């Protein structure tokens, strides 16, 4: 996607002037003090669509004596062009060598006595640097200090907060049990401590931050404050989604500490707890993946995951093999086993073996879902990715070629930046309210005569039409403002709760596949309209209860039952030389 033109504001001009004064100065001049230079290092590999937000979150800091270094780790997108929008931000390009080496490059090229490593898809909150520096000034014996963070969605909306419990014991003991910190951007390091242990281990493909915490905590005191300082963005390409890699690497990291842990009784105990905890956390996820791969007949992947489990979490591999042997007996002798076994045992075996189980009358187990108030009224945002967002992301990912030229998106530009490419030349953001600072067009789609006709090559309209009472007028507007050949990509709710926020009083409609198809075919040529329904009874129940997509496995999300339409997706093309149709 081409870079949107950028006009430096006062803060950026101040930053540029400050950096220009530092270019030729000797780093040794800066002592660890209230005016210490802080280096914020942003490694980036093909995350250009997030990079601007990361840089701007640093420019917005209340502490201004800083430098920003972007390390482009061999990206094939426009990372370098995005960084170049910000004069004074140094962009260092290298061949792709992995996150550890990219961070070490930033460490080597930086000038600050204080260091923060911010991933390109994450954000610092405005007082992050000031908060961390104040703590280190008060506790100069600490190698690093860390704080709290939010989990946020791809569009920046907050999912939930993560607050670590205070540590009153040896930090090395705590880290042997697990990664207590969670998000690397919350950490502020003293350069001397980081260099003393050799920086990040370039041989590690993941978990390099956890490895560094262990090495530093073994030698130095560690500090913690209780302030919220960063936002951890969750999306489909997070490295932590590679479960097999994470299990292998985290256990390799932990096992590198055995020669130290085995010399102390408490360390040894903590080490064993850590190994079991990591095996349990990633082992259970891999068993779920293994079942799905086997059902889909993906033999190579199945073997690879099974071998990883056998080597790094053998107890889970053995359990999966037992279920594999048990499934044929469950399928062939279901009636007998159901009659002989206690209900709860048969239910568990059926679930583990992937066999449909239909309980008898009055034998349904509702568990946590036996409630008249949902688990979450916020669509599961605070628990993870809302289930409808899972389908929205998949829908837009299937039509990335349509997102080109002049694009209009409603509410923000997150989807355009995520799914657009170099063919996107400009972006407008539509809002019905002046409260949206990103908006370039404000109005009501049902009466938007101020928007010129035939303007946009693509319109992205997600979860919006339910708030518009005069739907037919809005559809006519959408058709009118598309260029000939332009594409509308829209999503609407099917079976859904009503949003429990300021929009609740504006929610007018829920839809079915048929209702959307008929309404849009009144305006768009029928041959240009494609409508699909997504969801099933389980996914819909989970959405209504406010569960997150991460709490369901992929098979449970990707099975679509036409009778349970959770989300409706629409692709409508304004076919050239076709005049608008009236009812």
Secondary structure, 3 states (H helix, E strand, C coil): CCCCCCCCCHHHHHHHHHHHHHCCCCHHHCCCCCCCCEEEEEEECCCHHHHHHHHHHHHCCCCCCEEEEEEEECCCCCHHHHHHCCCCCEEEEECCCCHHHHHHHHHHHCCCCEEEECCCCCEECCCHHHHHHHHHHHCCCEEEEEEEEEEECCCCCEEEEECCCCCCCCHHHHHHHCCCCCCHHHCEEEHHHHHHCCCCCCCCCCCHHHHHHHHHHCCCEEEEEEEEEEEEECCCCCHHHCHHHHHHHHHHHHHCCHHHHCCCHHHHHHHHHHHHHHHHHHHHHHHHHHHHHHHCCCHHHHHHHHHHHHHHCHHHHHHHHHHHHHHHHHHHCHHHHHHHCCHHHHHHHHHHHCCCCCCCCCCCCCHHHCCCCCCCCCCCCCCCCEHHHHHHHHHHHHCHHHCCEEEEEECCCHHHHHHCCCCEEEEEEEECCCCCCCCCEECCHHHCCCCCCCCEEEEEEECCHHHCCCHHHHHHHHHHHEEEEEEEEEEEECCCCCCCCCCHHHCCCCCCHHHHHHHHHCCCCHHHEEEEEECCHHHHHHHHHCCEHHHCCHHHHHCCCCCCCCEEEEEEECCCCCCCCCC
